[in-house]
């Protein structure tokens, strides 16, 4: 899983793999085409794409690739300069939060919640009033 790190005040890319892609059709090139190519290499999970000219500097020429207009800029550069580009895959870690469930239903003898439906359509019925907040804070 590749990532960018700072080393001696310079940005470096570590932990990634190198793949060469040839003969990309500029008429078919898009952000989604880039994402599909990355997925063909069995990358899973969340990631960001970055690019730079092959002869460019990571610290000076690195550009985010998130929209089709970014993909068009990359394609235009490659065609006009007849130069290759480097595309970097930065894996992002999704942070999870543990949430403590506290009895939020006041005036009800139990905090029973009834759910109905299937895994495609789940509905919930709450009995009593539901209040969310911190006691003592206005």
Rosetta constraint file for C-alpha pairs under 8 A:
AtomPair CA 1 CA 15 HARMONIC 5.57 0.50
AtomPair CA 1 CA 16 HARMONIC 5.51 0.50
AtomPair CA 1 CA 90 HARMONIC 7.44 0.50
AtomPair CA 1 CA 91 HARMONIC 6.07 0.50
AtomPair CA 2 CA 13 HARMONIC 6.74 0.50
AtomPair CA 2 CA 14 HARMONIC 5.57 0.50
AtomPair CA 2 CA 15 HARMONIC 4.39 0.50
AtomPair CA 2 CA 16 HARMONIC 3.85 0.50
AtomPair CA 2 CA 17 HARMONIC 7.38 0.50
AtomPair CA 2 CA 88 HARMONIC 7.86 0.50
AtomPair CA 2 CA 89 HARMONIC 6.25 0.50
AtomPair CA 2 CA 90 HARMONIC 5.38 0.50
AtomPair CA 2 CA 91 HARMONIC 6.09 0.50
AtomPair CA 3 CA 13 HARMONIC 5.62 0.50
AtomPair CA 3 CA 14 HARMONIC 5.62 0.50
AtomPair CA 3 CA 15 HARMONIC 6.52 0.50
AtomPair CA 3 CA 16 HARMONIC 7.10 0.50
AtomPair CA 3 CA 89 HARMONIC 7.44 0.50
AtomPair CA 3 CA 90 HARMONIC 4.87 0.50
AtomPair CA 3 CA 91 HARMONIC 6.27 0.50
AtomPair CA 4 CA 11 HARMONIC 6.42 0.50
AtomPair CA 4 CA 12 HARMONIC 5.53 0.50
AtomPair CA 4 CA 13 HARMONIC 4.48 0.50
AtomPair CA 4 CA 14 HARMONIC 6.31 0.50
AtomPair CA 4 CA 90 HARMONIC 7.06 0.50
AtomPair CA 5 CA 11 HARMONIC 5.65 0.50
AtomPair CA 5 CA 12 HARMONIC 5.47 0.50
AtomPair CA 5 CA 13 HARMONIC 6.40 0.50
AtomPair CA 5 CA 14 HARMONIC 7.29 0.50
AtomPair CA 6 CA 10 HARMONIC 5.33 0.50
AtomPair CA 6 CA 11 HARMONIC 4.56 0.50
AtomPair CA 6 CA 12 HARMONIC 6.20 0.50
AtomPair CA 7 CA 11 HARMONIC 6.27 0.50
AtomPair CA 7 CA 12 HARMONIC 6.79 0.50
AtomPair CA 10 CA 59 HARMONIC 6.59 0.50
AtomPair CA 11 CA 58 HARMONIC 6.62 0.50
AtomPair CA 11 CA 59 HARMONIC 5.84 0.50
AtomPair CA 12 CA 58 HARMONIC 7.17 0.50
AtomPair CA 16 CA 89 HARMONIC 7.50 0.50
AtomPair CA 24 CA 28 HARMONIC 7.87 0.50
AtomPair CA 24 CA 29 HARMONIC 7.12 0.50
AtomPair CA 25 CA 29 HARMONIC 6.20 0.50
AtomPair CA 26 CA 75 HARMONIC 6.30 0.50
AtomPair CA 28 CA 33 HARMONIC 7.54 0.50
AtomPair CA 29 CA 33 HARMONIC 5.85 0.50
AtomPair CA 29 CA 34 HARMONIC 7.43 0.50
AtomPair CA 29 CA 71 HARMONIC 6.92 0.50
AtomPair CA 29 CA 72 HARMONIC 7.46 0.50
AtomPair CA 29 CA 75 HARMONIC 7.34 0.50
AtomPair CA 30 CA 34 HARMONIC 6.42 0.50
AtomPair CA 30 CA 67 HARMONIC 8.00 0.50
AtomPair CA 30 CA 68 HARMONIC 5.22 0.50
AtomPair CA 30 CA 71 HARMONIC 5.26 0.50
AtomPair CA 30 CA 72 HARMONIC 6.86 0.50
AtomPair CA 31 CA 35 HARMONIC 6.35 0.50
AtomPair CA 31 CA 65 HARMONIC 7.08 0.50
AtomPair CA 31 CA 66 HARMONIC 6.49 0.50
AtomPair CA 31 CA 67 HARMONIC 5.67 0.50
AtomPair CA 31 CA 68 HARMONIC 4.86 0.50
AtomPair CA 31 CA 70 HARMONIC 7.39 0.50
AtomPair CA 31 CA 71 HARMONIC 5.37 0.50
AtomPair CA 32 CA 36 HARMONIC 6.11 0.50
AtomPair CA 32 CA 68 HARMONIC 7.71 0.50
AtomPair CA 33 CA 37 HARMONIC 6.23 0.50
AtomPair CA 34 CA 38 HARMONIC 6.34 0.50
AtomPair CA 35 CA 39 HARMONIC 6.24 0.50
AtomPair CA 36 CA 40 HARMONIC 6.21 0.50
AtomPair CA 37 CA 41 HARMONIC 6.89 0.50
AtomPair CA 38 CA 42 HARMONIC 7.19 0.50
AtomPair CA 38 CA 43 HARMONIC 6.21 0.50
AtomPair CA 38 CA 89 HARMONIC 7.86 0.50
AtomPair CA 39 CA 43 HARMONIC 5.11 0.50
AtomPair CA 39 CA 44 HARMONIC 6.84 0.50
AtomPair CA 45 CA 91 HARMONIC 7.57 0.50
AtomPair CA 45 CA 92 HARMONIC 7.92 0.50
AtomPair CA 46 CA 91 HARMONIC 6.12 0.50
AtomPair CA 46 CA 92 HARMONIC 5.53 0.50
AtomPair CA 46 CA 93 HARMONIC 7.12 0.50
AtomPair CA 46 CA 94 HARMONIC 7.60 0.50
AtomPair CA 47 CA 89 HARMONIC 6.40 0.50
AtomPair CA 47 CA 90 HARMONIC 5.40 0.50
AtomPair CA 47 CA 91 HARMONIC 4.27 0.50
AtomPair CA 47 CA 92 HARMONIC 5.14 0.50
AtomPair CA 48 CA 64 HARMONIC 7.85 0.50
AtomPair CA 48 CA 65 HARMONIC 7.54 0.50
AtomPair CA 48 CA 66 HARMONIC 7.50 0.50
AtomPair CA 48 CA 89 HARMONIC 5.88 0.50
AtomPair CA 48 CA 90 HARMONIC 5.09 0.50
AtomPair CA 48 CA 91 HARMONIC 6.42 0.50
AtomPair CA 48 CA 92 HARMONIC 7.05 0.50
AtomPair CA 49 CA 64 HARMONIC 6.21 0.50
AtomPair CA 49 CA 65 HARMONIC 5.12 0.50
AtomPair CA 49 CA 66 HARMONIC 6.79 0.50
AtomPair CA 49 CA 87 HARMONIC 6.78 0.50
AtomPair CA 49 CA 88 HARMONIC 5.68 0.50
AtomPair CA 49 CA 89 HARMONIC 4.94 0.50
AtomPair CA 49 CA 90 HARMONIC 6.28 0.50
AtomPair CA 50 CA 62 HARMONIC 6.55 0.50
AtomPair CA 50 CA 63 HARMONIC 5.45 0.50
AtomPair CA 50 CA 64 HARMONIC 4.42 0.50
AtomPair CA 50 CA 65 HARMONIC 5.08 0.50
AtomPair CA 50 CA 87 HARMONIC 5.61 0.50
AtomPair CA 50 CA 88 HARMONIC 5.02 0.50
AtomPair CA 50 CA 89 HARMONIC 6.62 0.50
AtomPair CA 50 CA 90 HARMONIC 7.66 0.50
AtomPair CA 51 CA 62 HARMONIC 5.65 0.50
AtomPair CA 51 CA 63 HARMONIC 5.30 0.50
AtomPair CA 51 CA 64 HARMONIC 6.45 0.50
AtomPair CA 51 CA 65 HARMONIC 6.61 0.50
AtomPair CA 51 CA 74 HARMONIC 7.59 0.50
AtomPair CA 51 CA 85 HARMONIC 6.74 0.50
AtomPair CA 51 CA 86 HARMONIC 5.47 0.50
AtomPair CA 51 CA 87 HARMONIC 4.32 0.50
AtomPair CA 51 CA 88 HARMONIC 5.99 0.50
AtomPair CA 52 CA 56 HARMONIC 6.13 0.50
AtomPair CA 52 CA 57 HARMONIC 7.41 0.50
AtomPair CA 52 CA 58 HARMONIC 7.00 0.50
AtomPair CA 52 CA 61 HARMONIC 5.57 0.50
AtomPair CA 52 CA 62 HARMONIC 4.82 0.50
AtomPair CA 52 CA 63 HARMONIC 6.18 0.50
AtomPair CA 52 CA 85 HARMONIC 5.71 0.50
AtomPair CA 52 CA 86 HARMONIC 5.47 0.50
AtomPair CA 52 CA 87 HARMONIC 6.75 0.50
AtomPair CA 53 CA 57 HARMONIC 7.87 0.50
AtomPair CA 53 CA 61 HARMONIC 7.23 0.50
AtomPair CA 53 CA 78 HARMONIC 7.94 0.50
AtomPair CA 53 CA 83 HARMONIC 7.14 0.50
AtomPair CA 53 CA 84 HARMONIC 6.38 0.50
AtomPair CA 53 CA 85 HARMONIC 4.39 0.50
AtomPair CA 53 CA 86 HARMONIC 6.10 0.50
AtomPair CA 54 CA 83 HARMONIC 7.19 0.50
AtomPair CA 54 CA 84 HARMONIC 5.57 0.50
AtomPair CA 54 CA 85 HARMONIC 4.69 0.50
AtomPair CA 54 CA 86 HARMONIC 5.33 0.50
AtomPair CA 56 CA 60 HARMONIC 7.44 0.50
AtomPair CA 56 CA 61 HARMONIC 5.77 0.50
AtomPair CA 56 CA 62 HARMONIC 7.99 0.50
AtomPair CA 57 CA 61 HARMONIC 5.31 0.50
AtomPair CA 57 CA 62 HARMONIC 7.03 0.50
AtomPair CA 58 CA 62 HARMONIC 5.07 0.50
AtomPair CA 64 CA 70 HARMONIC 7.39 0.50
AtomPair CA 65 CA 70 HARMONIC 5.29 0.50
AtomPair CA 65 CA 71 HARMONIC 6.44 0.50
AtomPair CA 66 CA 70 HARMONIC 6.47 0.50
AtomPair CA 66 CA 71 HARMONIC 7.88 0.50
AtomPair CA 67 CA 71 HARMONIC 6.59 0.50
AtomPair CA 68 CA 72 HARMONIC 6.14 0.50
AtomPair CA 69 CA 73 HARMONIC 6.20 0.50
AtomPair CA 70 CA 74 HARMONIC 6.31 0.50
AtomPair CA 71 CA 75 HARMONIC 6.15 0.50
AtomPair CA 72 CA 76 HARMONIC 5.94 0.50
AtomPair CA 73 CA 77 HARMONIC 6.10 0.50
AtomPair CA 74 CA 78 HARMONIC 6.24 0.50
AtomPair CA 74 CA 85 HARMONIC 7.64 0.50
AtomPair CA 75 CA 79 HARMONIC 6.14 0.50
AtomPair CA 76 CA 80 HARMONIC 5.97 0.50
AtomPair CA 77 CA 81 HARMONIC 5.83 0.50
AtomPair CA 77 CA 82 HARMONIC 7.87 0.50
AtomPair CA 77 CA 83 HARMONIC 7.71 0.50
AtomPair CA 78 CA 82 HARMONIC 5.40 0.50
AtomPair CA 78 CA 83 HARMONIC 5.18 0.50
AtomPair CA 78 CA 84 HARMONIC 5.94 0.50
AtomPair CA 78 CA 85 HARMONIC 6.73 0.50
AtomPair CA 79 CA 83 HARMONIC 7.32 0.50
AtomPair CA 103 CA 111 HARMONIC 6.36 0.50
AtomPair CA 104 CA 111 HARMONIC 7.51 0.50
AtomPair CA 104 CA 130 HARMONIC 5.86 0.50
AtomPair CA 104 CA 131 HARMONIC 5.69 0.50
AtomPair CA 104 CA 132 HARMONIC 6.46 0.50
AtomPair CA 105 CA 110 HARMONIC 7.96 0.50
AtomPair CA 105 CA 111 HARMONIC 5.91 0.50
AtomPair CA 105 CA 127 HARMONIC 7.94 0.50
AtomPair CA 105 CA 128 HARMONIC 6.29 0.50
AtomPair CA 105 CA 129 HARMONIC 5.77 0.50
AtomPair CA 105 CA 130 HARMONIC 4.90 0.50
AtomPair CA 105 CA 131 HARMONIC 6.48 0.50
AtomPair CA 106 CA 128 HARMONIC 7.06 0.50
AtomPair CA 106 CA 129 HARMONIC 6.46 0.50
AtomPair CA 106 CA 130 HARMONIC 7.08 0.50
AtomPair CA 106 CA 131 HARMONIC 7.58 0.50
AtomPair CA 107 CA 128 HARMONIC 6.82 0.50
AtomPair CA 107 CA 129 HARMONIC 7.61 0.50
AtomPair CA 108 CA 127 HARMONIC 7.33 0.50
AtomPair CA 108 CA 128 HARMONIC 5.78 0.50
AtomPair CA 111 CA 127 HARMONIC 7.80 0.50
AtomPair CA 112 CA 126 HARMONIC 7.53 0.50
AtomPair CA 112 CA 127 HARMONIC 7.33 0.50
AtomPair CA 113 CA 124 HARMONIC 6.96 0.50
AtomPair CA 113 CA 125 HARMONIC 6.24 0.50
AtomPair CA 113 CA 126 HARMONIC 5.59 0.50
AtomPair CA 113 CA 127 HARMONIC 7.23 0.50
AtomPair CA 114 CA 124 HARMONIC 5.96 0.50
AtomPair CA 114 CA 125 HARMONIC 5.52 0.50
AtomPair CA 114 CA 126 HARMONIC 7.04 0.50
AtomPair CA 115 CA 122 HARMONIC 6.81 0.50
AtomPair CA 115 CA 123 HARMONIC 5.77 0.50
AtomPair CA 115 CA 124 HARMONIC 4.59 0.50
AtomPair CA 115 CA 125 HARMONIC 6.45 0.50
AtomPair CA 116 CA 122 HARMONIC 5.85 0.50
AtomPair CA 116 CA 123 HARMONIC 5.49 0.50
AtomPair CA 116 CA 124 HARMONIC 6.54 0.50
AtomPair CA 117 CA 121 HARMONIC 5.40 0.50
AtomPair CA 117 CA 122 HARMONIC 4.67 0.50
AtomPair CA 117 CA 123 HARMONIC 6.20 0.50
AtomPair CA 118 CA 122 HARMONIC 5.80 0.50
AtomPair CA 126 CA 130 HARMONIC 7.76 0.50
